[in-house]
Amino acid sequence: MPNYVYKCISCEKTVNIFHSFSDKSTDCGLCGVTGSLQRDYSTPFNISNKPTNIKKEAGQVVRQHIEEAREEIKQEKERFQREGLDE
């Protein structure tokens, strides 16, 4: 599971959260404010924290990361359109 970095707009603390690609965290576990977490895109995230014994070529890893990023961008664009933020 990927490690995502979120920043709370209420307490301004940064939190690392492990969750699946399709999940989104919104509630801060530190200050308890609902809907206050925003993804911190300026911080690199760890795709996997588990060592693998499967050897992959560099191209495969890069392609996989690009596809995951494309899907995430697509989901964010859809969310912006639903929320009227695409202006």
N, CA and C atoms as an extended XYZ file, in Angstrom:
261
Properties=species:S:1:pos:R:3:atomname:S:1:resname:S:1:resid:I:1 pbc="F F F"
N         0.835       -1.183        0.000 N   MET     1
C         0.000        0.000        0.000 CA  MET     1
C         0.877        1.242        0.000 C   MET     1
N         0.451        2.234       -0.750 N   PRO     2
C         1.234        3.469       -0.800 CA  PRO     2
C         1.143        4.271        0.492 C   PRO     2
N         2.173        5.018        0.736 N   ASN     3
C         2.233        5.925        1.876 CA  ASN     3
C         1.962        7.328        1.349 C   ASN     3
N         0.876        7.938        1.799 N   TYR     4
C         0.537        9.284        1.357 CA  TYR     4
C         0.800       10.271        2.486 C   TYR     4
N         1.170       11.476        2.101 N   VAL     5
C         1.445       12.533        3.068 CA  VAL     5
C         0.296       13.537        3.001 C   VAL     5
N        -0.295       13.796        4.159 N   TYR     6
C        -1.390       14.753        4.274 CA  TYR     6
C        -0.981       15.856        5.235 C   TYR     6
N        -1.559       17.040        5.011 N   LYS     7
C        -1.344       18.150        5.926 CA  LYS     7
C        -2.709       18.619        6.415 C   LYS     7
N        -2.809       18.799        7.707 N   CYS     8
C        -4.057       19.260        8.308 CA  CYS     8
C        -4.114       20.790        8.197 C   CYS     8
N        -5.215       21.297        7.666 N   ILE     9
C        -5.350       22.756        7.542 CA  ILE     9
C        -5.757       23.384        8.868 C   ILE     9
N        -6.157       22.556        9.830 N   SER    10
C        -6.541       23.065       11.138 CA  SER    10
C        -5.332       23.202       12.066 C   SER    10
N        -4.632       22.074       12.280 N   CYS    11
C        -3.489       22.115       13.205 CA  CYS    11
C        -2.148       22.275       12.478 C   CYS    11
N        -2.168       22.261       11.139 N   GLU    12
C        -0.996       22.462       10.277 CA  GLU    12
C         0.103       21.424       10.483 C   GLU    12
N        -0.268       20.229       10.969 N   LYS    13
C         0.709       19.156       11.124 CA  LYS    13
C         0.654       18.229        9.916 C   LYS    13
N         1.763       17.573        9.648 N   THR    14
C         1.867       16.644        8.536 CA  THR    14
C         1.726       15.214        9.059 C   THR    14
N         0.978       14.402        8.314 N   VAL    15
C         0.683       13.039        8.729 CA  VAL    15
C         0.955       12.092        7.562 C   VAL    15
N         1.625       10.973        7.825 N   ASN    16
C         1.803        9.919        6.835 CA  ASN    16
C         0.700        8.898        7.032 C   ASN    16
N        -0.018        8.568        5.955 N   ILE    17
C        -1.123        7.615        6.048 CA  ILE    17
C        -0.960        6.568        4.958 C   ILE    17
N        -1.024        5.309        5.353 N   PHE    18
C        -0.982        4.201        4.408 CA  PHE    18
C        -2.416        3.826        4.062 C   PHE    18
N        -2.749        3.855        2.772 N   HIS    19
C        -4.062        3.391        2.335 CA  HIS    19
C        -3.993        3.047        0.860 C   HIS    19
N        -5.041        2.413        0.377 N   SER    20
C        -5.052        2.004       -1.028 CA  SER    20
C        -5.142        3.240       -1.926 C   SER    20
N        -4.863        3.030       -3.180 N   PHE    21
C        -4.811        4.114       -4.156 CA  PHE    21
C        -6.148        4.846       -4.267 C   PHE    21
N        -7.254        4.106       -4.169 N   SER    22
C        -8.568        4.712       -4.369 CA  SER    22
C        -9.135        5.386       -3.122 C   SER    22
N        -8.572        5.109       -1.949 N   ASP    23
C        -9.064        5.728       -0.710 CA  ASP    23
C        -8.500        7.135       -0.546 C   ASP    23
N        -9.259        7.959        0.150 N   LYS    24
C        -8.805        9.310        0.487 CA  LYS    24
C        -9.075        9.545        1.965 C   LYS    24
N        -8.105       10.071        2.679 N   SER    25
C        -8.293       10.407        4.087 CA  SER    25
C        -8.639       11.878        4.200 C   SER    25
N        -9.594       12.189        5.067 N   THR    26
C       -10.002       13.590        5.227 CA  THR    26
C       -10.024       14.047        6.672 C   THR    26
N       -10.068       13.127        7.624 N   ASP    27
C       -10.181       13.489        9.034 CA  ASP    27
C        -8.827       13.413        9.728 C   ASP    27
N        -8.471       14.467       10.437 N   CYS    28
C        -7.188       14.513       11.131 CA  CYS    28
C        -7.278       13.714       12.427 C   CYS    28
N        -6.388       12.744       12.577 N   GLY    29
C        -6.352       11.941       13.780 CA  GLY    29
C        -5.626       12.640       14.926 C   GLY    29
N        -4.912       13.712       14.626 N   LEU    30
C        -4.166       14.432       15.662 CA  LEU    30
C        -5.034       15.448       16.397 C   LEU    30
N        -5.759       16.262       15.638 N   CYS    31
C        -6.583       17.287       16.284 CA  CYS    31
C        -8.064       16.927       16.279 C   CYS    31
N        -8.450       15.913       15.491 N   GLY    32
C        -9.831       15.448       15.484 CA  GLY    32
C       -10.785       16.219       14.602 C   GLY    32
N       -10.285       17.165       13.803 N   VAL    33
C       -11.155       17.971       12.955 CA  VAL    33
C       -11.535       17.165       11.712 C   VAL    33
N       -12.810       17.111       11.418 N   THR    34
C       -13.321       16.373       10.273 CA  THR    34
C       -13.137       17.174        8.989 C   THR    34
N       -12.650       16.531        7.949 N   GLY    35
C       -12.498       17.164        6.643 CA  GLY    35
C       -11.344       18.140        6.538 C   GLY    35
N       -10.375       18.057        7.432 N   SER    36
C        -9.299       19.049        7.448 CA  SER    36
C        -8.013       18.586        6.763 C   SER    36
N        -7.943       17.320        6.355 N   LEU    37
C        -6.709       16.839        5.716 CA  LEU    37
C        -6.714       17.105        4.227 C   LEU    37
N        -5.579       17.579        3.742 N   GLN    38
C        -5.369       17.777        2.315 CA  GLN    38
C        -4.075       17.092        1.933 C   GLN    38
N        -4.079       16.455        0.788 N   ARG    39
C        -2.903       15.734        0.317 CA  ARG    39
C        -1.776       16.723        0.074 C   ARG    39
N        -0.588       16.413        0.542 N   ASP    40
C         0.592       17.260        0.359 CA  ASP    40
C         1.373       16.715       -0.823 C   ASP    40
N         1.182       17.337       -1.984 N   TYR    41
C         1.822       16.861       -3.210 CA  TYR    41
C         3.275       17.288       -3.320 C   TYR    41
N         3.727       18.174       -2.450 N   SER    42
C         5.115       18.621       -2.529 CA  SER    42
C         6.064       17.611       -1.900 C   SER    42
N         5.511       16.653       -1.147 N   THR    43
C         6.329       15.659       -0.471 CA  THR    43
C         6.284       14.354       -1.250 C   THR    43
N         7.429       13.782       -1.561 N   PRO    44
C         7.410       12.499       -2.275 CA  PRO    44
C         6.803       11.423       -1.391 C   PRO    44
N         6.160       10.449       -2.008 N   PHE    45
C         5.558        9.373       -1.243 CA  PHE    45
C         6.205        8.052       -1.605 C   PHE    45
N         6.114        7.133       -0.701 N   ASN    46
C         6.698        5.809       -0.860 CA  ASN    46
C         5.674        4.896       -1.508 C   ASN    46
N         5.996        4.325       -2.652 N   ILE    47
C         5.065        3.444       -3.341 CA  ILE    47
C         4.848        2.176       -2.531 C   ILE    47
N         5.886        1.641       -1.965 N   SER    48
C         5.756        0.438       -1.165 CA  SER    48
C         6.826        0.443       -0.084 C   SER    48
N         6.436        0.058        1.100 N   ASN    49
C         7.415        0.010        2.160 CA  ASN    49
C         7.902       -1.410        2.415 C   ASN    49
N         7.467       -2.351        1.577 N   LYS    50
C         7.876       -3.743        1.721 CA  LYS    50
C         8.933       -4.088        0.673 C   LYS    50
N         9.993       -4.742        1.089 N   PRO    51
C        10.957       -5.196        0.094 CA  PRO    51
C        10.353       -6.336       -0.731 C   PRO    51
N        10.677       -6.351       -2.001 N   THR    52
C        10.145       -7.408       -2.854 CA  THR    52
C        11.279       -8.286       -3.353 C   THR    52
N        10.971       -9.524       -3.526 N   ASN    53
C        11.933      -10.458       -4.097 CA  ASN    53
C        11.751      -10.587       -5.593 C   ASN    53
N        10.707       -9.979       -6.119 N   ILE    54
C        10.438      -10.039       -7.543 CA  ILE    54
C        11.272       -8.973       -8.237 C   ILE    54
N        12.083       -9.409       -9.157 N   LYS    55
C        12.922       -8.471       -9.904 CA  LYS    55
C        12.093       -7.862      -11.027 C   LYS    55
N        12.055       -6.548      -11.084 N   LYS    56
C        11.361       -5.833      -12.147 CA  LYS    56
C        12.374       -4.972      -12.869 C   LYS    56
N        12.164       -4.855      -14.140 N   GLU    57
C        13.008       -3.944      -14.899 CA  GLU    57
C        12.602       -2.516      -14.568 C   GLU    57
N        13.539       -1.616      -14.695 N   ALA    58
C        13.276       -0.216      -14.371 CA  ALA    58
C        12.103        0.329      -15.177 C   ALA    58
N        12.001       -0.051      -16.424 N   GLY    59
C        10.911        0.417      -17.280 CA  GLY    59
C         9.550        0.007      -16.759 C   GLY    59
N         9.448       -1.203      -16.201 N   GLN    60
C         8.182       -1.667      -15.647 CA  GLN    60
C         7.772       -0.825      -14.446 C   GLN    60
N         8.707       -0.531      -13.599 N   VAL    61
C         8.422        0.269      -12.408 CA  VAL    61
C         7.985        1.672      -12.814 C   VAL    61
N         8.681        2.258      -13.764 N   VAL    62
C         8.345        3.608      -14.229 CA  VAL    62
C         6.965        3.617      -14.873 C   VAL    62
N         6.671        2.634      -15.742 N   ARG    63
C         5.356        2.571      -16.383 CA  ARG    63
C         4.239        2.418      -15.345 C   ARG    63
N         4.469        1.575      -14.349 N   GLN    64
C         3.472        1.373      -13.306 CA  GLN    64
C         3.214        2.680      -12.547 C   GLN    64
N         4.277        3.388      -12.201 N   HIS    65
C         4.127        4.654      -11.484 CA  HIS    65
C         3.394        5.688      -12.339 C   HIS    65
N         3.710        5.747      -13.614 N   ILE    66
C         3.048        6.701      -14.514 CA  ILE    66
C         1.558        6.385      -14.614 C   ILE    66
N         1.209        5.112      -14.744 N   GLU    67
C        -0.196        4.731      -14.836 CA  GLU    67
C        -0.950        5.071      -13.547 C   GLU    67
N        -0.328        4.834      -12.410 N   GLU    68
C        -0.960        5.184      -11.136 CA  GLU    68
C        -1.155        6.693      -11.029 C   GLU    68
N        -0.166        7.456      -11.462 N   ALA    69
C        -0.270        8.918      -11.418 CA  ALA    69
C        -1.362        9.412      -12.361 C   ALA    69
N        -1.461        8.822      -13.548 N   ARG    70
C        -2.513        9.206      -14.497 CA  ARG    70
C        -3.891        8.954      -13.910 C   ARG    70
N        -4.064        7.795      -13.280 N   GLU    71
C        -5.355        7.456      -12.688 CA  GLU    71
C        -5.691        8.428      -11.556 C   GLU    71
N        -4.707        8.763      -10.762 N   GLU    72
C        -4.942        9.703       -9.668 CA  GLU    72
C        -5.312       11.088      -10.204 C   GLU    72
N        -4.641       11.534      -11.245 N   ILE    73
C        -4.956       12.834      -11.859 CA  ILE    73
C        -6.368       12.817      -12.426 C   ILE    73
N        -6.735       11.718      -13.075 N   LYS    74
C        -8.078       11.583      -13.631 CA  LYS    74
C        -9.122       11.688      -12.525 C   LYS    74
N        -8.893       11.000      -11.404 N   GLN    75
C        -9.824       11.051      -10.288 CA  GLN    75
C        -9.914       12.445       -9.692 C   GLN    75
N        -8.787       13.131       -9.580 N   GLU    76
C        -8.791       14.496       -9.045 CA  GLU    76
C        -9.536       15.445       -9.977 C   GLU    76
N        -9.359       15.299      -11.301 N   LYS    77
C       -10.084       16.146      -12.253 CA  LYS    77
C       -11.583       15.926      -12.129 C   LYS    77
N       -11.990       14.660      -11.995 N   GLU    78
C       -13.412       14.366      -11.834 CA  GLU    78
C       -13.949       14.973      -10.545 C   GLU    78
N       -13.164       14.897       -9.471 N   ARG    79
C       -13.593       15.481       -8.198 CA  ARG    79
C       -13.721       16.998       -8.320 C   ARG    79
N       -12.754       17.636       -8.996 N   PHE    80
C       -12.812       19.084       -9.186 CA  PHE    80
C       -14.050       19.474       -9.992 C   PHE    80
N       -14.363       18.694      -11.017 N   GLN    81
C       -15.548       18.995      -11.828 CA  GLN    81
C       -16.821       18.845      -11.005 C   GLN    81
N       -16.888       17.797      -10.169 N   ARG    82
C       -18.074       17.597       -9.325 CA  ARG    82
C       -18.235       18.738       -8.327 C   ARG    82
N       -17.118       19.218       -7.782 N   GLU    83
C       -17.162       20.249       -6.767 CA  GLU    83
C       -17.135       21.669       -7.348 C   GLU    83
N       -17.059       21.768       -8.670 N   GLY    84
C       -17.065       23.080       -9.301 CA  GLY    84
C       -15.759       23.838       -9.141 C   GLY    84
N       -14.644       23.127       -8.977 N   LEU    85
C       -13.350       23.773       -8.766 CA  LEU    85
C       -12.511       23.845      -10.035 C   LEU    85
N       -13.086       23.464      -11.168 N   ASP    86
C       -12.300       23.409      -12.401 CA  ASP    86
C       -12.341       24.714      -13.193 C   ASP    86
N       -12.764       25.781      -12.584 N   GLU    87
C       -12.909       27.070      -13.280 CA  GLU    87
C       -11.573       27.732      -13.506 C   GLU    87
